[in-house]
Amino acid sequence: MKNSAGFTLLEVMMVVALIGLLAAIAVPEFQRSRDRARNSICVNNLRLIEAAKEQYAIENSLGSGTATASANCTPYLNHGVFPICPGTSAPYTTNPIGSFPVCALSGATAGASPPSHRLD
């Protein structure tokens, strides 16, 4: 009398196929959510840099169009650290006072599609 207590090959294959299907659905969604989070962090960093530029301009009586550098903004940022983009690991370009800072990512230029990593 044969008493088997294991799984058949077909049962194991069905479980593996189901796990593969679930992974095929979950992985792209995880990547999209990670990209959305990086975009949100980048836009928030750009807002912080813009606020630091404005504060620098007010304290130093600078007008619109005056060139700024990251070193000018750093004292007005949290912990005195100039942020970098989480998508590119590159520093932001501050631009002159009165124009928004920009990210080095390809979607960051005005009119780029899809719009990402930029202030409008």
N, C-alpha and C positions, 0 to 999 in steps of 0.2 A: 504494500500500500504506500503510494507516494503522497506525501503531505508537503506541498510547497507553500512557503510563507513570503515569497518575494513578489516583485512587480514584473509584469511582462514587458517585453521590449516595446511594444506598441504603447503601453501606458507611459513609459519613460519618455518616448519620443513625443507624445502629445503634451506632456508637461514642459519639455524643453521648447517645443514650438510655441506654446502659450507664453512662456517667459520671454522668448524672443520677440513675439508680437507686442507684448507690453513694453519691452525696452525700446522697440522701434517707435512707439508712440511717445514715450516719456522723454527720451534723449533730445529730440528736436525742440520740444517744449521747454526743457531745462535750458537749452542754449538760447532760445528766444528770451526767456525771462532773465537770464544772465546779461544779455545784450541790453535789454530795457533798463536793468539796474545800472549798468555802466553808463548808459546815456543819461539817466537821471542824476547820477553822481557828477558827471561831466558838466551838465547844465547848472547844477548847484555850485560847483567850483567856479564856473564862469560868472555866476551872480555874485559870489563872494569877492572875486577879483574886481568886478565892476564897482562894487560898493567900496572896496579898498582904494581904488583909483579915485573915486569921487571924494572920499575922505581926505586923501592925500592932496587933491586939488584944492579943496576948501581950506585946509590948514596952511597951505603954501600960497594961497591967492593966485592960482594958475587958471588960465582961461582955456576955453575949448580949443582943441587942436594941439595942445602942448604934448610933446612926446613923453611917454612914461616907460619905465623898465620894471621888470619883476622886483628888482631891489627896492624900488620906490614903494611898491605895494606891500612887500613882506611885513613891515612892522605893523600894518593894520589888519593882518590876517591872524587867524587863530593859531596860537603857539609860535608865531613868527616863522611859519613854514609855507613856502609857495607851493601850491598843489600841482600835481601832474595829472594828466588824463589817464583814467583807468583803462581806456580802450587802446591807447597807443604807447603809454608810458613816456610820453613826450611832454615837455613843458608847454604852457599856453603862451600865445603871443598877446601881450597886453594892449597894443595899439594906443594911439593918442587919446587924450581925454575927449570925451564926447562920442567916441565910437566904441562898440563892444569889443571885448577880448575874443579871441578865436582859438579854436582847437586845431590841431594838425590833422585830424581825421578827415577823410575825403568828403563826407557829407556835411562838413561844418561850414562850407562857403555858402554865401547867400544864393538862393535859387537852386541849390543842389537837391537832387532827389535820390533817396528819401531824406527829408530834413532831419539831421541828427547832430548832436554835439554842438549846438550853437544857440545863441540868444537871438531872438528876432524882435 
